[in-house]
Amino acid sequence: MVNIFTKFFGSALGKGRKTYEEQKDALRSANVQKRLEMAKSTWTNKEILYYLAEKDPEPSVRKAVLNNKSLPVQASTVLAKDVDQDVRLTLAGRLVDLLPEASRDEQSQMYAFVVQALGTLALDEVLKVRVALSSTLKDHAHTPPKIAGQLARDVEQQVSEPILRFCAALSDTDLMDILKSHPASWVIEAIAERPEVSSKVSKAVIDSRDKYGGKALISNEGAELEDDLLLEIVEIARSMPEWQKPMAVRKALPKEVAKELAEFVDASVRELLLARGDFDEMETEEIAAVFRRRVDFAEDADEETPQQRLKRLVKDKNLNEEIISDALAMRDREFAALALAQLAQVTPEQVLKIFDMQAAKPIVALAWKAGLSMRLALQLQKDAAHVPPREIIYPKGGTDYPMSEDALIWQLEFLGLKAARKA
């Protein structure tokens, strides 16, 4: 196999070359043409070539040296700081062309020199140089991760955006750090639209609460959205209508997520949900039933006070978990408190006091006392008590209470409530 040094920089051996002393005489010549000839010759001594690259005052000579395959690779770190931007641009092209072979051994001296020179160019003071490098490396299979990270953090959008949007060499660690430290909307949207977005990065995008970045992520089928994150997105979508339509049409949407979405969307989005082809007839009917219940609840609210509605439901033995869920979905906090108080056999004032604590454990304990599911306890934490997202307690295994019975009883006693649970 041809040595990579020889392939890129050539050999200094051959017939007809000038002696070292003759080359030194030409080096001292004021004649630019003579120096150009020497800079182009593959027979020129490498020491002479290195000197021309570093010291020659004529940009055309330094550029000619750069195109000379006999030039030692070490010179790339010198040329990366050349005062002439055309020389630096030419060097960038040569280094990028070399990457596939240099990357075969990332521990080699060759690779180290290439990455060092590219790193210098990635910080070049001339925007044109950085833009050229970014546009070349954004979809290059051998882009060094270190260089990708440098370019992705560039303050100029035309440099960083192509890397943020397309470069596969950019690590999740870099992406999450950038989302945390540079949360401009265009940055979030570029990351959200990458061909592949991991679950961790997807969570970071949603945590930014950026309207357009979130919409782009939900619309991106290459973004990995776990079920818990989909449920979180649905909750945010209550006050972020721009996210509702892309959620309704996203492929492989779990039925439970679709039902949560159906709780509050308007008729046009509901039709998109019902028109999906991946739900069977029974699942589609469940989603439609949720929407109908919400409509009925809204109509009842116009005709009855919360106290009248509670009295009627208790009399008809229709007060159940779905009713409370409907109330929470429709933002009827007063009725939710009345209904929860009825089921838990406490006063509405006690329930409202617990809501106002904005703490997860008291809400979970109260829901358990009322005989409600952990799924509704989760909804109560979010919609009634407004527990901070990082403090929310989620169901164990998707359905079960994660707290022991002793822990739940202790919470109730601490709140001054009887610990007996509704049968």
N, C-alpha and C positions, 0 to 999 in steps of 0.2 A: 504494500500500500504506500502511496506517495505520502511523505511526511507533510502534516498540515502546515508547518512553517514554510516548507518548500512550495506547496501548492498555492498558498496565499502570497508569499513574499519572494518566491523564486529562489534560484541558486546564484551565488556570486562566482561560480566557477565557469570557465569557458575559454576558448581561444580568442585571441585578438583583443583582449581587454588591455587598457592602459595600465602601466605600472602604478603602484601606490604613490610614488613620487610624482609621476605625471598627473595623477588625479589631484594631489595636493596643490600642484602648480595651477591647475584649472580652478580649483576652489578659491585661490587667491585672486583670480582674474576678475576684472571689472566688467568683463564681457558677459552679459546676461545669457546670450545664446550658448556660450560654452558651458555655463553652469546648468542651463536647461538640458543640454545634451547629456551631461554627466548625471543629472537627476533622473533622466529617463532610461539610462543604460542599466541593464541588469547585471553588468559586469563591474559596476562601480562598487568599491569597497563599502561594506556596511557601516563602518565608522564614519566614512565620508557622507553617506546618505543620511545618517542620523544627524550629523552636523548641519547639513543643508536643511533638514526638517526643522531643526531647532533655531538656527541662526540666520539663514539666508534672508535678506531684506525684501526679496522680490516674491510676492504671493504666487506668481505663476510657477516659480521654481519649487516652492514648498508644495504646491498642488501636484506638480509633476512627480515629486518625490513620493507623495502619497499614493500615486497610481503605479509606482514601481514595485513589482512583486518581490524585489530583493530587500525592501525596507524592513528592518527588524520590527517585530510586533510591539516592542517596548516603546517605539516612537509614537504609537497611537495616543499614549497618555500625554505626550508633548503637544501633538497636533490638535488634541481636543481643547487646548487652551490657546490655539492660534488666534492672532488678532484679526485675521480675515475670516468673515463668516462663510464665504464660499469654500474655503479650505475645510472649515468645520463641517459644513453640509456634505462635502464629498467624503470626508472621513466617516460621517454617520452612515452613509450608504454602504461604504466598504465594510464597516463593522457589522451591519445588519446582514449583509450577504455572507459574512463569515460565521454567523451564529449557529447554523445547523451543524457544521462540523466541529466548532469549538465546544458545542454543548454535549458532544459525545463523552467528554471527560470534564465534568464540572470542577474537578479538583486540579486541573492542569494549570500551568503558568499562562498558557495561551488564553484560557477562559477568564482567568483573573484579570489580565490586561484588557481584554475586550470589555468586561463588565465595568472596570474602573474608568475606561475612556467613555463608555456610554453613560455612566453616572455623572461624569463631568458635563457631557453634552445635555443631559436631562435637566441640568441647572443653568444652562446657558442664558446669558442676559438678553440675548436676541430672541424674540418670540418666534421668528420664522424658523430658527433651528429647532426649538422645542416642538413646534407644531409639526414639522417634517418628521421628527423622531416619533412622535405620538401616532401620527397617521400611518407610519410604517409598522410600528410594533403592536398596534391595537389588535390585529388578528394574526400576528406572527406566531407560529407554533413553538418557537424557542425563545420567546421574550423572557429575559431574566426577571424573576419575581421582584428582586430589589429595585430594578429600573421601573417596572410597572408601578410599584408603590410610590416611587418618586414622582413619576408623571401624573399619577392619579391624584396627588395632593397639590398639583400646580394650581395657583390662584386663577389662572386664565382658563376660562371654560373651554375654549377651542383646543387646549392642550389636554386637559384632564378628562373631559367628557367622553371622547372616543375610548380611552382606556377604561373608564368606569363602566361604560356601556357594553364593551365587546371583549376586553382582554381576559383570556382564560387564566393567565398567570397571576392575576390579582387574587390574593388569598382572602378567605372569609375574615381573618383577623384584621387585615387591612380594610376591608369593606366596612366592618363594624366600627372600627376606629374612625374612619372617615365619616360615617353616619353620625357618630357621637360628636366629633369635633368640627364638622363642616356641614351642618344640616340645612344648606340652601336647598330650595325646592327642586332646582334643576339637577342637583347632585342626587337627591333621593330618587327622583324619577328615573335618572339614568341607571342607577343601581337596580331599581325595581324592574327595568325592562331588559336586563341581561338575559341571554339565552337560557341560562340555568341560575336559579337563586336557591340557596340552601334554606332549610327551615330556620336556622339561627339568624341568617341575614333577613329573611322574610319577617321574622318577629321584630327585628330592629327597625325595619321599614315601617311596620304598623305602629310600633311604639312612638315613632316620630309624629304620628297623627297628621302627617302631611296629606292634604286633600288629593292632590294630583299624583303624588308618589304612591299612595295607597290604592288609588284607582288603577294605576298602571300595573301594580303588583297583582291585584285581584284578576286583572284581565290577562295576565301572563301565564299561560299554561305550563311554562317551564319553571315557574316558581313553586317551591314545595310549601304547601300550607297544611299543617297538621290540624286535626279536628278541633283541638282546644283553641288554636289560633283562629280557625274559621268562626267558632262561636264568639270569640272576642271581637272579631271583625263585625259580626252581626250586631253586637251590642253598640259598637261605635257607629255603625251605619244608621242607628236610630236618629242620630243628630248629624249624620254625614250622608245626605241623600245621593251624593255623587257615587257612593260605593254600592248602592242598592242594586242597580241594574247589572253591573258586571258580576255581582254575587249571584244574581238570579240565573245567569246564563253560564256560570263557570261549570266546566265539566266535572263529573264525579263528585257532585255536591252531596254530602250525606243527608239522608232524609230528615234527621233531627235538626240539622242546620237550616234546611229549607223551611221546616215548620216554624223555627224561631224567626226566620226572616218574614214569613207570612203574617206574623203577629202585627206588624206595623206598616208594611209597605202599601203604596197606593195600588189602585186597580190595574194600572198598566204593568207594573212590576209583577203583580200577582199572576197576570196572564202569562208572562214569560216563565214563571215558575211552573205553572200548570201545563205549559206547552212543551216542557222538557220531555225527551223520549226515554230517559233513564229511570223513571219511576213507574212502578206498576200501577194498576187501577186503584188498588186499595191505598197505596201511598199517596197517590194524587188526590184521592178523596179526603185523606187525613189533612193534607195541606189546605185544601179548599175549605174543610170544616173549621180549621183554625181561623181563617179569614172571616168566615160567616159569623163565628162567635164574637170576633172583635167588632164587627158591624152591629150585631145585636146588643153588645155591651154598650156601645156608644149611643145607640137609640134609647136604651133603658136609662142611661145617665141623663138624657135630656128630659125624661118624664118623671124620674124619681130622685129623691135625695138619697145619699149614701145610706142613711139610717133606714129609709123605707125599703130600699133594695135588699138590705141585710135581713130585715124582718120578714120580707116575702120569701127569700131564699131559705131561711131557717124553717119557716112554716111549711114550705114545700119539700123540705129535706134535700135541697139542691145546692147547699153551700159546700163546695168542694175545692180541690186544688186548682182545677182549671179556672174557676171563677177568680181566684186570687191572682193566678198567672195573667188572666185577661186584664184585671185591674192594673197590675204592674205594667203590662204592655201599653195600656192606654194612659199611663202616668196618673192614675187615680190613687194617690198615696193614702188619702183619707179612708176610702173604702177598704183598701188592702189592710190598713191598720185595724179597722172595725172587724173585718172578717177574721184576721189572725187572732185578735183578742177573743172573739167568740169561740174559735176552735181550741185555743190554748187555755181558756177559762181564766183570763186575766182582764184587766181593764184596758180600754183603748189608750188611756194616758200612759200606762206602763209600756205599752207597745211603742208609742211614739217616742218615749224617753229612750228606749233601747235603739230605735232607729237613729235618733240624734247622736248616739254614742259613736256611730260610724266605726264600729268594731265588729270583726267577723264572728268571733266565738259566741257572744251573746245572741246574735241573730240565729246562728246555727242551732244553739240550744233551744231557743224559743220555737223554731220551726219543728224541731224534734218533739218538743212538748205538745205541739199542736197536731202531731201525727202526720206531718207533711213529709214529702220526699226530700232527699238531699238536693235533687235538681232544683226544686223550688226554693230551698234554702240558699242555693247559689244565686238564683234570680233576686231573692230578697236582699242579699248582700249588695248586689249591683244596683238595683233599681229603687229600693226603698231606703236602704241605709247609706248608699253611696260610699261603701267601703273602698279605700284606696286600692287600685289594681294589684299592687305588690303584696297586699295583706289579705286578699281574698282566699278563702278556704274552698278548695274544689272537691267534688265527690271522689271517693276512693273507688277505683275500677269503673268510673263513669257513673255510678249509681248510689254507692253506699256512703253512709256517714263515716268520715275519717276519724272522728273523735270517739273515744270509748264511752260507754254508758256512765261510768263513774265521773269522767271529765265533764260530760253534759250535765249531769245532776249537780256537780260542784258549781258550774256556771250559773245554773238556775238558782241555787241557794245563795250564791254571792249576790245575785240580782234581787234577792228577797222574794222569789217566787216559789210556790210549791212545786216540788220536783216531779210529781206524778205525771205520767204521759197519757195522752188521750188514747184510748184503746182503738 
